[in-house]
Amino acid sequence: MRKLYLIGIGAGNPEYITVQAIKALNSVDVFFLMDKGEAKRDLLKLRKEICERYIENRSYRMVEAADPVRDPAIADYTARVEEWHRQRSLIYEEMIARELKEGQCGAFLVWGDPSLYDSTLRIIDQIKAREKLCFEIEVIPGITSMQALTARHKISLNGIGESIAMTTGRQLSSDMSATAERTIVMLDGQCSFNNLLDEDLDIYWGAYLGMDEEILLSGKLSEIASRIAEVRSEQRQKNGWIMDTYLIARSSPLR
Ligand SMILES: C[S@@+](CC[C@H](N)C(=O)[O-])C[C@H]1O[C@@H](n2cnc3c(N)ncnc32)[C@H](O)[C@@H]1O
């Protein structure tokens, strides 16, 4: 039977990789690489660096495929993403069937952790459901950008006994009263924190966490929001891409 690993490689620093991930990396025959967008070159570089650094047996292969683009003609966001996943699942399926022989082991190197805002698991599930290909799956957890953010700011994710929320920039409410005391926000290309400037909140922001370009900013949201937006725009222009995550908190200081 073929085996497919989904290996969480951590969110940016090659040293975020776990011992379990290193063991899995060393049993892989074929790596499937599917990066997309402006960050493609740098993120591929990190994946290749991880393989070169941690794999002792150099007989593995890397197979890259072009990522389909989301169809702008589909107006509904969920429908657009679902169709994109369907197209990706067909590409993955064809690639696995073509490149992975019976008894061999393949892997997708997933940024951060495979369970967090990542579609690889859902896509692999679609392939399994079609029952054209038979393979076993194993998921190796990784260090998420959320963990990198809290570690670098030296803060706890939750207050004592409190719940936390996690959302995307697209979903971030303009009224924090309905949500938890602390909210982690990812995938925010629009600086959605600007919708919350009337509230008494603190922000802990991090870009390129774990990488050489890492930038950390924190303080009262109303006081530093414009600085974050400025730095974000400058860095995006300089590097050609940016990934940032932030925590918004009501209580100050964080315990
Ligand atoms: C598609 S999600 C993938 C999340 C990933 N699976 C994880 O475990 O962190 C991409 C988003 O994660 C966040 N992110 C990932 N890596 C990051 C990093 N090194 N620094 C800051 N944010 C990061 C950003 O919010 C980015 O828009």
The ligand as a Tripos MOL2 file, in Angstrom:
@<TRIPOS>MOLECULE
LIG
   27    29     1     0     0
SMALL
NO_CHARGES

@<TRIPOS>ATOM
      1 C1         -3.0950   29.4330    5.2410 C.3       1 LIG1
      2 S1         -2.7460   29.9440    6.8910 S.3       1 LIG1
      3 C2         -1.7200   28.6370    7.4190 C.3       1 LIG1
      4 C3         -1.5700   28.5390    8.9160 C.3       1 LIG1
      5 C4         -0.6180   27.4220    9.3180 C.3       1 LIG1
      6 N1         -1.1540   26.1160    9.0080 N.3       1 LIG1
      7 C5         -0.2420   27.4760   10.7890 C.2       1 LIG1
      8 O1         -0.2870   26.4170   11.4520 O.co2     1 LIG1
      9 O2          0.1550   28.5430   11.2540 O.co2     1 LIG1
     10 C6         -1.6230   31.2600    6.5690 C.3       1 LIG1
     11 C7         -1.7000   32.3230    7.6490 C.3       1 LIG1
     12 O3         -0.9850   31.8800    8.7810 O.3       1 LIG1
     13 C8         -0.3280   32.9550    9.3910 C.3       1 LIG1
     14 N2          1.1250   32.6770    9.3590 N.ar      1 LIG1
     15 C9          1.7090   31.5490    8.9180 C.ar      1 LIG1
     16 N3          3.0350   31.6010    9.0770 N.ar      1 LIG1
     17 C10         3.3010   32.7880    9.6460 C.ar      1 LIG1
     18 C11         4.4940   33.4290   10.0790 C.ar      1 LIG1
     19 N4          5.6850   32.8210    9.9620 N.pl3     1 LIG1
     20 N5          4.3990   34.6550   10.6250 N.ar      1 LIG1
     21 C12         3.2140   35.2660   10.7760 C.ar      1 LIG1
     22 N6          2.0550   34.7140   10.3950 N.ar      1 LIG1
     23 C13         2.0830   33.4860    9.8400 C.ar      1 LIG1
     24 C14        -0.7050   34.2080    8.6240 C.3       1 LIG1
     25 O4         -1.8420   34.7830    9.2460 O.3       1 LIG1
     26 C15        -1.0510   33.6350    7.2660 C.3       1 LIG1
     27 O5         -1.9220   34.4950    6.5840 O.3       1 LIG1
@<TRIPOS>BOND
     1     1     2 1
     2     2     3 1
     3     2    10 1
     4     3     4 1
     5     4     5 1
     6     5     6 1
     7     5     7 1
     8     7     8 2
     9     7     9 1
    10    10    11 1
    11    11    12 1
    12    11    26 1
    13    12    13 1
    14    13    14 1
    15    13    24 1
    16    14    15 ar
    17    14    23 ar
    18    15    16 ar
    19    16    17 ar
    20    17    18 ar
    21    17    23 ar
    22    18    19 1
    23    18    20 ar
    24    20    21 ar
    25    21    22 ar
    26    22    23 ar
    27    24    25 1
    28    24    26 1
    29    26    27 1
@<TRIPOS>SUBSTRUCTURE
     1 LIG1         1 GROUP 0 **** ****
